[in-house]
Amino acid sequence: MTSRPRPNAGSKGVPRAVREAEILESACRAFGEHGYAAVSMTDVAHDAGISKPLVYSYFGSKEGLFEACLRHAGDLIADDIDRTAASGHVGLERALVTLEGIFKTLEERRWIWRLFFDATRPATPALDAIVERYTARLTERGAEGTAEMLARGGNRDPLDADALAAVWASVFDALVVWWLNHPEVTAEEMTARSVRLLSAVTADPSPAPSAG
């Protein structure tokens, strides 16, 4: 991995909270862009413009630093999802506003999403628990939105709701990953594309398939 030096960053006189935030930003980007296995504590320290012992003093270990990165990334994503859930939007509008919020949140730090899918990270109970916790939080919000969408049409079948929640989770992830793989597409452009795609799907007038 090649670090981006910050020779003038220094650390003297910088409040601990500010320094920790700077280290996390550098570490999240490094882990997200290169993967856990390819990043060293030396890389992170160099990129943050501080000493390696100082990084260890704040986070204890490389795994501890990655754990902090997962929590930081998870809070950014989940808090935005929660904001959307509390905004009063319902149905397709809620789905599109949720996507718009995620695209805006990730636009300047797209690497954050990849932290949760890093195949090179250690498979430890602590890291697995963090990933599972944030995944469950997002899944719960998605299920709320899809159940609400069905209920507006008079459908309260729990299995239908469960199936639609699974569909939405797959669509949501697919759109985000597609966007991450197309860095030339802005958040605004991706939001407009999502509106076109989801509107086309939900407005499809095709008849239902006949039985048998």
C-alpha positions in Angstrom: 0.0 0.0 0.0 1.2 3.5 -0.8 0.4 6.1 1.9 -0.3 9.8 1.3 2.2 11.7 3.5 1.1 14.6 5.6 4.4 16.0 6.9 2.8 19.1 8.4 0.1 17.3 10.3 2.0 17.0 13.6 0.3 16.0 16.8 1.5 18.4 19.4 -1.3 20.5 20.9 -4.0 18.7 18.9 -6.9 17.5 21.2 -7.2 13.8 21.5 -10.7 13.6 20.0 -9.6 15.5 16.9 -6.5 13.4 16.5 -8.6 10.2 16.9 -11.0 11.4 14.2 -8.1 12.1 11.8 -6.6 8.6 12.5 -10.0 7.0 11.9 -10.5 8.9 8.6 -7.0 7.8 7.4 -7.5 4.2 8.6 -11.0 3.8 7.1 -9.8 5.0 3.8 -6.8 2.7 3.8 -8.8 -0.4 4.9 -11.6 0.4 2.6 -9.4 0.9 -0.5 -6.8 -1.8 0.1 -8.3 -4.3 2.5 -7.3 -5.2 6.0 -4.4 -7.5 5.1 -2.7 -5.0 2.9 -2.6 -2.1 5.5 -0.1 -1.8 8.3 -0.1 0.5 11.3 2.9 2.2 9.9 0.9 3.1 6.8 -1.9 4.6 8.9 0.5 6.5 11.1 2.4 7.9 8.1 -0.9 8.9 6.4 -2.1 10.6 9.5 1.2 12.4 10.0 1.8 10.9 13.5 3.9 8.2 15.1 3.0 4.6 15.1 3.2 4.3 18.9 0.6 7.1 19.1 -1.8 5.0 16.9 -1.2 2.0 19.2 -1.8 4.2 22.3 -5.2 5.2 21.0 -6.5 1.9 19.5 -4.3 -0.8 21.0 -3.8 -2.9 17.9 -4.5 -3.1 14.2 -7.6 -5.2 15.0 -8.7 -2.6 17.5 -8.3 0.2 14.9 -10.3 -1.8 12.4 -13.0 -2.4 15.0 -13.2 1.4 15.6 -13.4 1.9 11.8 -16.3 -0.5 11.5 -18.2 1.4 14.3 -17.4 4.7 12.7 -18.6 3.6 9.3 -21.6 1.8 10.7 -22.7 4.8 12.6 -22.5 7.1 9.5 -24.6 4.7 7.4 -27.1 3.6 10.1 -27.6 7.1 11.4 -28.5 8.3 7.9 -30.9 5.4 7.5 -32.5 6.3 10.8 -32.9 9.9 9.7 -34.7 8.8 6.6 -36.9 6.5 8.6 -38.0 9.4 10.8 -38.5 11.8 8.0 -42.1 10.9 7.3 -41.6 9.6 3.8 -43.4 6.4 2.9 -43.5 3.8 0.1 -41.4 4.3 -3.0 -40.6 7.8 -1.9 -39.0 6.5 1.3 -36.9 4.0 -0.7 -35.6 6.7 -3.0 -34.9 9.2 -0.2 -33.0 6.4 1.6 -30.9 5.8 -1.4 -30.3 9.5 -2.0 -29.1 9.9 1.6 -26.7 6.9 1.4 -25.2 8.2 -1.9 -24.6 11.6 -0.4 -23.1 10.1 2.8 -20.7 7.9 0.8 -19.9 10.3 -2.1 -16.7 11.7 -0.5 -15.8 8.4 1.3 -17.0 5.5 -0.9 -14.5 3.2 0.7 -16.7 3.1 3.9 -19.2 0.6 2.4 -16.4 -1.8 1.5 -15.2 -2.1 5.1 -18.1 -4.4 5.9 -17.3 -6.8 3.0 -13.5 -7.1 3.5 -12.7 -10.8 3.0 -9.2 -10.2 4.4 -10.2 -9.1 7.9 -9.9 -11.4 10.8 -12.9 -13.5 11.6 -13.1 -12.7 15.3 -16.2 -12.7 17.5 -15.8 -9.0 18.2 -15.6 -8.0 14.5 -18.3 -10.4 13.5 -20.6 -9.0 16.2 -20.1 -5.4 14.9 -20.9 -6.3 11.3 -24.0 -8.4 12.4 -25.2 -5.5 14.6 -25.1 -2.9 11.9 -26.5 -5.3 9.3 -29.4 -6.1 11.6 -30.0 -2.4 12.1 -30.2 -1.7 8.4 -32.3 -4.8 7.8 -34.8 -3.8 10.4 -35.2 -0.3 8.9 -35.7 -1.9 5.4 -38.3 -4.3 6.7 -40.2 -1.5 8.4 -40.3 0.5 5.1 -41.4 -2.5 2.9 -44.0 -3.6 5.4 -45.4 -0.1 5.5 -45.4 0.0 1.7 -47.5 -3.2 1.5 -49.8 -2.1 4.3 -50.7 1.1 2.3 -52.1 -1.2 -0.3 -54.0 -3.3 2.2 -51.5 -6.2 2.2 -50.5 -7.3 5.8 -49.4 -10.8 4.9 -46.2 -11.4 7.0 -44.6 -13.7 4.5 -45.2 -11.1 1.7 -43.6 -8.5 3.9 -40.6 -10.8 4.6 -40.2 -11.6 0.9 -40.4 -7.9 -0.1 -37.9 -7.0 2.6 -35.4 -9.5 1.1 -36.0 -8.1 -2.3 -35.4 -4.6 -1.1 -32.2 -5.5 0.7 -30.8 -7.1 -2.5 -31.8 -4.1 -4.7 -30.4 -1.6 -2.2 -27.1 -3.4 -2.0 -26.9 -4.0 -5.8 -27.5 -0.3 -6.5 -24.9 0.9 -4.0 -22.3 -1.7 -5.2 -23.0 -0.8 -8.8 -22.4 2.9 -8.0 -19.2 2.1 -6.1 -17.9 0.3 -9.2 -18.6 3.4 -11.3 -16.7 6.2 -9.6 -17.4 8.6 -12.5 -21.1 8.7 -11.5 -22.0 11.3 -8.9 -24.4 10.9 -6.0 -26.9 13.2 -7.7 -26.6 11.2 -11.0 -27.1 7.9 -9.1 -30.1 9.2 -7.3 -31.7 10.2 -10.6 -30.8 6.8 -12.1 -32.4 5.1 -9.1 -35.6 7.2 -9.5 -35.8 6.1 -13.2 -35.1 2.4 -12.5 -37.4 2.0 -9.5 -40.2 4.1 -11.1 -40.0 1.9 -14.2 -40.2 -1.3 -12.2 -43.1 -0.2 -10.0 -45.1 1.3 -12.9 -44.8 -1.7 -15.1 -48.3 -2.3 -16.5 -47.6 -5.9 -17.6 -50.3 -8.4 -16.6 -49.7 -11.0 -14.0 -48.6 -14.4 -15.3 -51.5 -16.9 -15.7 -51.7 -19.9 -13.4 -50.5 -23.2 -14.8 
